[in-house]
Amino acid sequence: MDREARKTDKQNPKQAICASCGKEVVEGEYIEYQGRILCADCYLAELEENVDIGAQDSCGAG
Ligand SMILES: [Zn+2]
């Protein structure tokens, strides 16, 4: 009797690298912000920066 041991079914957390500081982060510890992966620290920093910029209009260039 053969039992199929499915050990590969283990769920691994997604790993990513912070686009700002290069820190290694796993799913739940990073935030996807404007298509970029940011760690919590850099995410907050980006938010503050964006709050500062209010009068500047963003171009439609993608
Ligand atoms: Zn970071």
N, CA, C, O and the ligand as a Tripos MOL2 file, in Angstrom:
@<TRIPOS>MOLECULE
protein
  249   247    63     0     0
PROTEIN
NO_CHARGES

@<TRIPOS>ATOM
      1 N           0.8390   -1.2180    0.0000 N.3       1 MET1
      2 CA          0.0000    0.0000    0.0000 C.3       1 MET1
      3 C           0.8680    1.2590    0.0000 C.2       1 MET1
      4 O           1.6760    1.4920    0.8990 O.2       1 MET1
      5 N           0.6730    2.0250   -1.0040 N.am      2 ASP2
      6 CA          1.4740    3.2430   -1.1210 C.3       2 ASP2
      7 C           0.6750    4.4640   -0.6810 C.2       2 ASP2
      8 O          -0.4410    4.7200   -1.1340 O.2       2 ASP2
      9 N           1.2880    5.1800    0.1980 N.am      3 ARG3
     10 CA          0.6260    6.4060    0.6410 C.3       3 ARG3
     11 C           1.3120    7.6100    0.0130 C.2       3 ARG3
     12 O           2.5320    7.7590    0.0910 O.2       3 ARG3
     13 N           0.5280    8.4470   -0.5980 N.am      4 GLU4
     14 CA          1.1240    9.6300   -1.2230 C.3       4 GLU4
     15 C           1.3000   10.7300   -0.1930 C.2       4 GLU4
     16 O           0.3380   11.3140    0.3080 O.2       4 GLU4
     17 N           2.5250   10.9820    0.0950 N.am      5 ALA5
     18 CA          2.8180   12.0500    1.0520 C.3       5 ALA5
     19 C           3.0260   13.3560    0.3040 C.2       5 ALA5
     20 O           4.0210   13.5510   -0.3930 O.2       5 ALA5
     21 N           2.0980   14.2020    0.4640 N.am      6 ARG6
     22 CA          2.2180   15.4790   -0.2470 C.3       6 ARG6
     23 C           2.8120   16.5370    0.6840 C.2       6 ARG6
     24 O           2.1090   17.3190    1.3250 O.2       6 ARG6
     25 N           4.0960   16.5160    0.7190 N.am      7 LYS7
     26 CA          4.7510   17.4910    1.5890 C.3       7 LYS7
     27 C           4.9850   18.8130    0.8670 C.2       7 LYS7
     28 O           5.3260   19.8320    1.4680 O.2       7 LYS7
     29 N           4.7880   18.7490   -0.4460 N.am      8 THR8
     30 CA          5.0190   19.9720   -1.2140 C.3       8 THR8
     31 C           3.8240   20.9130   -1.1470 C.2       8 THR8
     32 O           3.8240   22.0010   -1.7230 O.2       8 THR8
     33 N           2.8250   20.4660   -0.4370 N.am      9 ASP9
     34 CA          1.6170   21.2700   -0.3540 C.3       9 ASP9
     35 C           1.7560   22.4050    0.6650 C.2       9 ASP9
     36 O           0.8650   23.2380    0.8340 O.2       9 ASP9
     37 N           2.8840   22.4020    1.3190 N.am     10 LYS10
     38 CA          3.1120   23.3990    2.3560 C.3      10 LYS10
     39 C           3.0430   24.8070    1.7680 C.2      10 LYS10
     40 O           3.5970   25.0840    0.7040 O.2      10 LYS10
     41 N           2.3720   25.6570    2.4640 N.am     11 GLN11
     42 CA          2.2380   27.0300    1.9730 C.3      11 GLN11
     43 C           3.3720   27.8940    2.4850 C.2      11 GLN11
     44 O           3.5800   28.0560    3.6880 O.2      11 GLN11
     45 N           4.0810   28.4320    1.5400 N.am     12 ASN12
     46 CA          5.1620   29.3360    1.9160 C.3      12 ASN12
     47 C           4.7230   30.7810    1.7330 C.2      12 ASN12
     48 O           4.0470   31.1150    0.7600 O.2      12 ASN12
     49 N           5.1040   31.6160    2.6530 N.am     13 PRO13
     50 CA          4.7690   33.0370    2.4980 C.3      13 PRO13
     51 C           5.5480   33.6490    1.3580 C.2      13 PRO13
     52 O           6.7210   33.3420    1.1440 O.2      13 PRO13
     53 N           4.8910   34.5010    0.6470 N.am     14 LYS14
     54 CA          5.5610   35.1750   -0.4700 C.3      14 LYS14
     55 C           6.6530   36.0840    0.0550 C.2      14 LYS14
     56 O           6.4760   36.8330    1.0160 O.2      14 LYS14
     57 N           7.7730   35.9880   -0.6070 N.am     15 GLN15
     58 CA          8.8740   36.8550   -0.2170 C.3      15 GLN15
     59 C           9.0690   37.9410   -1.2530 C.2      15 GLN15
     60 O           8.8450   37.7420   -2.4470 O.2      15 GLN15
     61 N           9.4840   39.0680   -0.7740 N.am     16 ALA16
     62 CA          9.6980   40.1790   -1.6860 C.3      16 ALA16
     63 C          10.8090   41.0690   -1.1290 C.2      16 ALA16
     64 O          11.2320   40.9360    0.0190 O.2      16 ALA16
     65 N          11.2520   41.9550   -1.9680 N.am     17 ILE17
     66 CA         12.3020   42.8960   -1.5640 C.3      17 ILE17
     67 C          11.7340   44.3060   -1.6330 C.2      17 ILE17
     68 O          11.1230   44.7010   -2.6250 O.2      17 ILE17
     69 N          11.9460   45.0430   -0.5740 N.am     18 CYS18
     70 CA         11.4740   46.4160   -0.5560 C.3      18 CYS18
     71 C          12.1550   47.2080   -1.6740 C.2      18 CYS18
     72 O          13.3780   47.1920   -1.8130 O.2      18 CYS18
     73 N          11.3420   47.8920   -2.4560 N.am     19 ALA19
     74 CA         11.8700   48.6130   -3.6090 C.3      19 ALA19
     75 C          12.6260   49.8650   -3.1840 C.2      19 ALA19
     76 O          13.3220   50.4800   -3.9920 O.2      19 ALA19
     77 N          12.4910   50.2320   -1.9440 N.am     20 SER20
     78 CA         13.1110   51.4730   -1.4960 C.3      20 SER20
     79 C          14.4200   51.2200   -0.7450 C.2      20 SER20
     80 O          15.4500   51.8140   -1.0630 O.2      20 SER20
     81 N          14.3720   50.3340    0.2550 N.am     21 CYS21
     82 CA         15.5510   50.1190    1.0800 C.3      21 CYS21
     83 C          16.1990   48.7690    0.8210 C.2      21 CYS21
     84 O          17.3130   48.5130    1.2800 O.2      21 CYS21
     85 N          15.5040   47.9000    0.0830 N.am     22 GLY22
     86 CA         16.0930   46.6170   -0.2590 C.3      22 GLY22
     87 C          15.9780   45.5710    0.8250 C.2      22 GLY22
     88 O          16.6200   44.5230    0.7600 O.2      22 GLY22
     89 N          15.1640   45.8540    1.8150 N.am     23 LYS23
     90 CA         14.9930   44.8930    2.9050 C.3      23 LYS23
     91 C          14.1200   43.7300    2.4580 C.2      23 LYS23
     92 O          13.1880   43.8960    1.6720 O.2      23 LYS23
     93 N          14.4430   42.5440    2.9780 N.am     24 GLU24
     94 CA         13.6610   41.3700    2.6350 C.3      24 GLU24
     95 C          12.4100   41.3200    3.4950 C.2      24 GLU24
     96 O          12.4670   41.3920    4.7230 O.2      24 GLU24
     97 N          11.2830   41.1930    2.8160 N.am     25 VAL25
     98 CA         10.0190   41.1910    3.5290 C.3      25 VAL25
     99 C           9.1550   40.0400    3.0340 C.2      25 VAL25
    100 O           9.2520   39.6300    1.8770 O.2      25 VAL25
    101 N           8.3110   39.5240    3.9170 N.am     26 VAL26
    102 CA          7.4060   38.4530    3.5410 C.3      26 VAL26
    103 C           5.9820   38.9880    3.4770 C.2      26 VAL26
    104 O           5.6750   40.0780    3.9600 O.2      26 VAL26
    105 N           5.1330   38.1830    2.8660 N.am     27 GLU27
    106 CA          3.7550   38.6110    2.7050 C.3      27 GLU27
    107 C           3.1560   38.9750    4.0630 C.2      27 GLU27
    108 O           3.2850   38.2290    5.0330 O.2      27 GLU27
    109 N           2.5160   40.1050    4.1110 N.am     28 GLY28
    110 CA          1.9470   40.5770    5.3620 C.3      28 GLY28
    111 C           2.8050   41.6450    6.0070 C.2      28 GLY28
    112 O           2.3310   42.4620    6.7970 O.2      28 GLY28
    113 N           4.1020   41.6190    5.6440 N.am     29 GLU29
    114 CA          5.0010   42.6140    6.2230 C.3      29 GLU29
    115 C           5.2700   43.7480    5.2500 C.2      29 GLU29
    116 O           5.8090   44.7930    5.6160 O.2      29 GLU29
    117 N           4.8850   43.5230    4.0130 N.am     30 TYR30
    118 CA          5.1220   44.5740    3.0290 C.3      30 TYR30
    119 C           3.7930   45.0730    2.4610 C.2      30 TYR30
    120 O           2.7500   44.4360    2.6100 O.2      30 TYR30
    121 N           3.8640   46.2050    1.8230 N.am     31 ILE31
    122 CA          2.6660   46.8100    1.2450 C.3      31 ILE31
    123 C           2.9310   47.0780   -0.2300 C.2      31 ILE31
    124 O           3.9850   47.5990   -0.5960 O.2      31 ILE31
    125 N           1.9870   46.7260   -1.0560 N.am     32 GLU32
    126 CA          2.1070   47.0520   -2.4660 C.3      32 GLU32
    127 C           1.5570   48.4420   -2.6810 C.2      32 GLU32
    128 O           0.3570   48.6890   -2.5560 O.2      32 GLU32
    129 N           2.4530   49.3330   -3.0060 N.am     33 TYR33
    130 CA          2.0700   50.7260   -3.1570 C.3      33 TYR33
    131 C           2.4370   51.1970   -4.5460 C.2      33 TYR33
    132 O           3.6160   51.2450   -4.8950 O.2      33 TYR33
    133 N           1.4420   51.5430   -5.3420 N.am     34 GLN34
    134 CA          1.6370   52.0250   -6.7050 C.3      34 GLN34
    135 C           2.4980   51.0480   -7.4950 C.2      34 GLN34
    136 O           3.3940   51.4430   -8.2400 O.2      34 GLN34
    137 N           2.2020   49.7620   -7.3130 N.am     35 GLY35
    138 CA          2.8890   48.7400   -8.0860 C.3      35 GLY35
    139 C           4.2660   48.3980   -7.5600 C.2      35 GLY35
    140 O           4.9860   47.6060   -8.1680 O.2      35 GLY35
    141 N           4.6370   48.9860   -6.4400 N.am     36 ARG36
    142 CA          5.9440   48.7010   -5.8630 C.3      36 ARG36
    143 C           5.7920   48.0370   -4.5140 C.2      36 ARG36
    144 O           4.8110   48.2480   -3.7990 O.2      36 ARG36
    145 N           6.7830   47.2290   -4.1810 N.am     37 ILE37
    146 CA          6.7850   46.5730   -2.8880 C.3      37 ILE37
    147 C           7.5490   47.4400   -1.8990 C.2      37 ILE37
    148 O           8.7120   47.7810   -2.1120 O.2      37 ILE37
    149 N           6.8780   47.7820   -0.8290 N.am     38 LEU38
    150 CA          7.5250   48.6140    0.1800 C.3      38 LEU38
    151 C           7.3530   47.9820    1.5560 C.2      38 LEU38
    152 O           6.2960   47.4390    1.8740 O.2      38 LEU38
    153 N           8.4020   48.0600    2.3620 N.am     39 CYS39
    154 CA          8.2710   47.6120    3.7310 C.3      39 CYS39
    155 C           7.4800   48.6720    4.5060 C.2      39 CYS39
    156 O           7.2340   49.7680    4.0030 O.2      39 CYS39
    157 N           7.0970   48.3380    5.7040 N.am     40 ALA40
    158 CA          6.2200   49.2190    6.4770 C.3      40 ALA40
    159 C           6.8560   50.6030    6.6490 C.2      40 ALA40
    160 O           6.1910   51.6320    6.5260 O.2      40 ALA40
    161 N           8.1590   50.5980    6.9360 N.am     41 ASP41
    162 CA          8.8340   51.8740    7.1750 C.3      41 ASP41
    163 C           8.8180   52.7600    5.9360 C.2      41 ASP41
    164 O           8.4950   53.9460    6.0000 O.2      41 ASP41
    165 N           9.1770   52.1510    4.8000 N.am     42 CYS42
    166 CA          9.2500   52.9280    3.5700 C.3      42 CYS42
    167 C           7.8550   53.3280    3.1040 C.2      42 CYS42
    168 O           7.6720   54.3840    2.4980 O.2      42 CYS42
    169 N           6.8900   52.4890    3.3880 N.am     43 TYR43
    170 CA          5.5200   52.8120    2.9970 C.3      43 TYR43
    171 C           5.0550   54.0810    3.7040 C.2      43 TYR43
    172 O           4.4610   54.9690    3.0920 O.2      43 TYR43
    173 N           5.3340   54.1460    4.9880 N.am     44 LEU44
    174 CA          4.9490   55.3380    5.7420 C.3      44 LEU44
    175 C           5.6990   56.5660    5.2240 C.2      44 LEU44
    176 O           5.1440   57.6610    5.1330 O.2      44 LEU44
    177 N           6.9640   56.3570    4.8890 N.am     45 ALA45
    178 CA          7.7580   57.4660    4.3770 C.3      45 ALA45
    179 C           7.1780   57.9720    3.0620 C.2      45 ALA45
    180 O           7.0970   59.1780    2.8250 O.2      45 ALA45
    181 N           6.7720   57.0200    2.2030 N.am     46 GLU46
    182 CA          6.1970   57.4170    0.9190 C.3      46 GLU46
    183 C           4.9030   58.1910    1.1320 C.2      46 GLU46
    184 O           4.6450   59.1840    0.4510 O.2      46 GLU46
    185 N           4.1120   57.7430    2.0570 N.am     47 LEU47
    186 CA          2.8500   58.4230    2.3250 C.3      47 LEU47
    187 C           3.1050   59.8650    2.7480 C.2      47 LEU47
    188 O           2.4490   60.7900    2.2690 O.2      47 LEU47
    189 N           4.0540   60.0410    3.6400 N.am     48 GLU48
    190 CA          4.3390   61.3880    4.1150 C.3      48 GLU48
    191 C           4.8330   62.2700    2.9760 C.2      48 GLU48
    192 O           4.4910   63.4490    2.8880 O.2      48 GLU48
    193 N           5.6460   61.6720    2.1040 N.am     49 GLU49
    194 CA          6.1590   62.4420    0.9800 C.3      49 GLU49
    195 C           5.0240   62.8770    0.0720 C.2      49 GLU49
    196 O           4.9830   64.0170   -0.3920 O.2      49 GLU49
    197 N           4.1080   61.9580   -0.1740 N.am     50 ASN50
    198 CA          3.0120   62.2570   -1.0740 C.3      50 ASN50
    199 C           2.0710   63.2960   -0.4810 C.2      50 ASN50
    200 O           1.5020   64.1150   -1.2030 O.2      50 ASN50
    201 N           1.9140   63.2590    0.8210 N.am     51 VAL51
    202 CA          1.0630   64.2460    1.4750 C.3      51 VAL51
    203 C           1.6450   65.6340    1.2930 C.2      51 VAL51
    204 O           0.9210   66.6180    1.1400 O.2      51 VAL51
    205 N           2.9800   65.6940    1.3120 N.am     52 ASP52
    206 CA          3.6580   66.9690    1.1600 C.3      52 ASP52
    207 C           3.4230   67.5450   -0.2280 C.2      52 ASP52
    208 O           3.2410   68.7510   -0.3960 O.2      52 ASP52
    209 N           3.4310   66.6630   -1.2130 N.am     53 ILE53
    210 CA          3.2370   67.1120   -2.5940 C.3      53 ILE53
    211 C           1.7480   67.1720   -2.9010 C.2      53 ILE53
    212 O           1.0780   66.1440   -2.9980 O.2      53 ILE53
    213 N           1.2500   68.3730   -3.0500 N.am     54 GLY54
    214 CA         -0.1750   68.4800   -3.3020 C.3      54 GLY54
    215 C          -0.4760   69.2940   -4.5430 C.2      54 GLY54
    216 O          -1.4300   69.0080   -5.2670 O.2      54 GLY54
    217 N           0.3400   70.3100   -4.7890 N.am     55 ALA55
    218 CA          0.0490   71.2190   -5.8880 C.3      55 ALA55
    219 C           0.5140   70.6690   -7.2250 C.2      55 ALA55
    220 O           0.0590   71.1020   -8.2840 O.2      55 ALA55
    221 N           1.4330   69.7020   -7.1620 N.am     56 GLN56
    222 CA          2.0080   69.1970   -8.4080 C.3      56 GLN56
    223 C           1.0560   68.2150   -9.0890 C.2      56 GLN56
    224 O           0.5890   67.2410   -8.4990 O.2      56 GLN56
    225 N           0.7970   68.5180  -10.3530 N.am     57 ASP57
    226 CA         -0.0600   67.6080  -11.1180 C.3      57 ASP57
    227 C           0.7940   66.5140  -11.7600 C.2      57 ASP57
    228 O           1.8700   66.7720  -12.2980 O.2      57 ASP57
    229 N           0.2870   65.3080  -11.6860 N.am     58 SER58
    230 CA          1.0330   64.2110  -12.2940 C.3      58 SER58
    231 C           0.6970   64.0810  -13.7690 C.2      58 SER58
    232 O          -0.4660   64.1920  -14.1570 O.2      58 SER58
    233 N           1.6850   63.8520  -14.5700 N.am     59 CYS59
    234 CA          1.4660   63.6880  -16.0000 C.3      59 CYS59
    235 C           0.8360   62.3270  -16.2790 C.2      59 CYS59
    236 O           0.8940   61.4150  -15.4540 O.2      59 CYS59
    237 N           0.2440   62.2150  -17.4410 N.am     60 GLY60
    238 CA         -0.4160   60.9680  -17.7880 C.3      60 GLY60
    239 C           0.5350   59.9480  -18.3660 C.2      60 GLY60
    240 O           0.1030   58.8960  -18.8350 O.2      60 GLY60
    241 N           1.8080   60.2370  -18.3410 N.am     61 ALA61
    242 CA          2.7480   59.2930  -18.9140 C.3      61 ALA61
    243 C           2.8610   58.0580  -18.0310 C.2      61 ALA61
    244 O           3.1050   58.1490  -16.8280 O.2      61 ALA61
    245 N           2.6830   56.9390  -18.6400 N.am     62 GLY62
    246 CA          2.7280   55.7410  -17.8510 C.3      62 GLY62
    247 C           3.9900   54.9920  -18.1240 C.2      62 GLY62
    248 O           4.2180   53.9320  -17.5420 O.2      62 GLY62
    249 ZN         11.9530   49.5960    2.9330 Zn       63 ZN63
@<TRIPOS>BOND
     1     1     2 1
     2     2     3 1
     3     3     4 2
     4     3     5 am
     5     5     6 1
     6     6     7 1
     7     7     8 2
     8     7     9 am
     9     9    10 1
    10    10    11 1
    11    11    12 2
    12    11    13 am
    13    13    14 1
    14    14    15 1
    15    15    16 2
    16    15    17 am
    17    17    18 1
    18    18    19 1
    19    19    20 2
    20    19    21 am
    21    21    22 1
    22    22    23 1
    23    23    24 2
    24    23    25 am
    25    25    26 1
    26    26    27 1
    27    27    28 2
    28    27    29 am
    29    29    30 1
    30    30    31 1
    31    31    32 2
    32    31    33 am
    33    33    34 1
    34    34    35 1
    35    35    36 2
    36    35    37 am
    37    37    38 1
    38    38    39 1
    39    39    40 2
    40    39    41 am
    41    41    42 1
    42    42    43 1
    43    43    44 2
    44    43    45 am
    45    45    46 1
    46    46    47 1
    47    47    48 2
    48    47    49 am
    49    49    50 1
    50    50    51 1
    51    51    52 2
    52    51    53 am
    53    53    54 1
    54    54    55 1
    55    55    56 2
    56    55    57 am
    57    57    58 1
    58    58    59 1
    59    59    60 2
    60    59    61 am
    61    61    62 1
    62    62    63 1
    63    63    64 2
    64    63    65 am
    65    65    66 1
    66    66    67 1
    67    67    68 2
    68    67    69 am
    69    69    70 1
    70    70    71 1
    71    71    72 2
    72    71    73 am
    73    73    74 1
    74    74    75 1
    75    75    76 2
    76    75    77 am
    77    77    78 1
    78    78    79 1
    79    79    80 2
    80    79    81 am
    81    81    82 1
    82    82    83 1
    83    83    84 2
    84    83    85 am
    85    85    86 1
    86    86    87 1
    87    87    88 2
    88    87    89 am
    89    89    90 1
    90    90    91 1
    91    91    92 2
    92    91    93 am
    93    93    94 1
    94    94    95 1
    95    95    96 2
    96    95    97 am
    97    97    98 1
    98    98    99 1
    99    99   100 2
   100    99   101 am
   101   101   102 1
   102   102   103 1
   103   103   104 2
   104   103   105 am
   105   105   106 1
   106   106   107 1
   107   107   108 2
   108   107   109 am
   109   109   110 1
   110   110   111 1
   111   111   112 2
   112   111   113 am
   113   113   114 1
   114   114   115 1
   115   115   116 2
   116   115   117 am
   117   117   118 1
   118   118   119 1
   119   119   120 2
   120   119   121 am
   121   121   122 1
   122   122   123 1
   123   123   124 2
   124   123   125 am
   125   125   126 1
   126   126   127 1
   127   127   128 2
   128   127   129 am
   129   129   130 1
   130   130   131 1
   131   131   132 2
   132   131   133 am
   133   133   134 1
   134   134   135 1
   135   135   136 2
   136   135   137 am
   137   137   138 1
   138   138   139 1
   139   139   140 2
   140   139   141 am
   141   141   142 1
   142   142   143 1
   143   143   144 2
   144   143   145 am
   145   145   146 1
   146   146   147 1
   147   147   148 2
   148   147   149 am
   149   149   150 1
   150   150   151 1
   151   151   152 2
   152   151   153 am
   153   153   154 1
   154   154   155 1
   155   155   156 2
   156   155   157 am
   157   157   158 1
   158   158   159 1
   159   159   160 2
   160   159   161 am
   161   161   162 1
   162   162   163 1
   163   163   164 2
   164   163   165 am
   165   165   166 1
   166   166   167 1
   167   167   168 2
   168   167   169 am
   169   169   170 1
   170   170   171 1
   171   171   172 2
   172   171   173 am
   173   173   174 1
   174   174   175 1
   175   175   176 2
   176   175   177 am
   177   177   178 1
   178   178   179 1
   179   179   180 2
   180   179   181 am
   181   181   182 1
   182   182   183 1
   183   183   184 2
   184   183   185 am
   185   185   186 1
   186   186   187 1
   187   187   188 2
   188   187   189 am
   189   189   190 1
   190   190   191 1
   191   191   192 2
   192   191   193 am
   193   193   194 1
   194   194   195 1
   195   195   196 2
   196   195   197 am
   197   197   198 1
   198   198   199 1
   199   199   200 2
   200   199   201 am
   201   201   202 1
   202   202   203 1
   203   203   204 2
   204   203   205 am
   205   205   206 1
   206   206   207 1
   207   207   208 2
   208   207   209 am
   209   209   210 1
   210   210   211 1
   211   211   212 2
   212   211   213 am
   213   213   214 1
   214   214   215 1
   215   215   216 2
   216   215   217 am
   217   217   218 1
   218   218   219 1
   219   219   220 2
   220   219   221 am
   221   221   222 1
   222   222   223 1
   223   223   224 2
   224   223   225 am
   225   225   226 1
   226   226   227 1
   227   227   228 2
   228   227   229 am
   229   229   230 1
   230   230   231 1
   231   231   232 2
   232   231   233 am
   233   233   234 1
   234   234   235 1
   235   235   236 2
   236   235   237 am
   237   237   238 1
   238   238   239 1
   239   239   240 2
   240   239   241 am
   241   241   242 1
   242   242   243 1
   243   243   244 2
   244   243   245 am
   245   245   246 1
   246   246   247 1
   247   247   248 2
@<TRIPOS>SUBSTRUCTURE
     1 MET1         2 RESIDUE 1 A MET
     2 ASP2         6 RESIDUE 1 A ASP
     3 ARG3        10 RESIDUE 1 A ARG
     4 GLU4        14 RESIDUE 1 A GLU
     5 ALA5        18 RESIDUE 1 A ALA
     6 ARG6        22 RESIDUE 1 A ARG
     7 LYS7        26 RESIDUE 1 A LYS
     8 THR8        30 RESIDUE 1 A THR
     9 ASP9        34 RESIDUE 1 A ASP
    10 LYS10       38 RESIDUE 1 A LYS
    11 GLN11       42 RESIDUE 1 A GLN
    12 ASN12       46 RESIDUE 1 A ASN
    13 PRO13       50 RESIDUE 1 A PRO
    14 LYS14       54 RESIDUE 1 A LYS
    15 GLN15       58 RESIDUE 1 A GLN
    16 ALA16       62 RESIDUE 1 A ALA
    17 ILE17       66 RESIDUE 1 A ILE
    18 CYS18       70 RESIDUE 1 A CYS
    19 ALA19       74 RESIDUE 1 A ALA
    20 SER20       78 RESIDUE 1 A SER
    21 CYS21       82 RESIDUE 1 A CYS
    22 GLY22       86 RESIDUE 1 A GLY
    23 LYS23       90 RESIDUE 1 A LYS
    24 GLU24       94 RESIDUE 1 A GLU
    25 VAL25       98 RESIDUE 1 A VAL
    26 VAL26      102 RESIDUE 1 A VAL
    27 GLU27      106 RESIDUE 1 A GLU
    28 GLY28      110 RESIDUE 1 A GLY
    29 GLU29      114 RESIDUE 1 A GLU
    30 TYR30      118 RESIDUE 1 A TYR
    31 ILE31      122 RESIDUE 1 A ILE
    32 GLU32      126 RESIDUE 1 A GLU
    33 TYR33      130 RESIDUE 1 A TYR
    34 GLN34      134 RESIDUE 1 A GLN
    35 GLY35      138 RESIDUE 1 A GLY
    36 ARG36      142 RESIDUE 1 A ARG
    37 ILE37      146 RESIDUE 1 A ILE
    38 LEU38      150 RESIDUE 1 A LEU
    39 CYS39      154 RESIDUE 1 A CYS
    40 ALA40      158 RESIDUE 1 A ALA
    41 ASP41      162 RESIDUE 1 A ASP
    42 CYS42      166 RESIDUE 1 A CYS
    43 TYR43      170 RESIDUE 1 A TYR
    44 LEU44      174 RESIDUE 1 A LEU
    45 ALA45      178 RESIDUE 1 A ALA
    46 GLU46      182 RESIDUE 1 A GLU
    47 LEU47      186 RESIDUE 1 A LEU
    48 GLU48      190 RESIDUE 1 A GLU
    49 GLU49      194 RESIDUE 1 A GLU
    50 ASN50      198 RESIDUE 1 A ASN
    51 VAL51      202 RESIDUE 1 A VAL
    52 ASP52      206 RESIDUE 1 A ASP
    53 ILE53      210 RESIDUE 1 A ILE
    54 GLY54      214 RESIDUE 1 A GLY
    55 ALA55      218 RESIDUE 1 A ALA
    56 GLN56      222 RESIDUE 1 A GLN
    57 ASP57      226 RESIDUE 1 A ASP
    58 SER58      230 RESIDUE 1 A SER
    59 CYS59      234 RESIDUE 1 A CYS
    60 GLY60      238 RESIDUE 1 A GLY
    61 ALA61      242 RESIDUE 1 A ALA
    62 GLY62      246 RESIDUE 1 A GLY
    63 ZN63       249 GROUP 0 **** ****
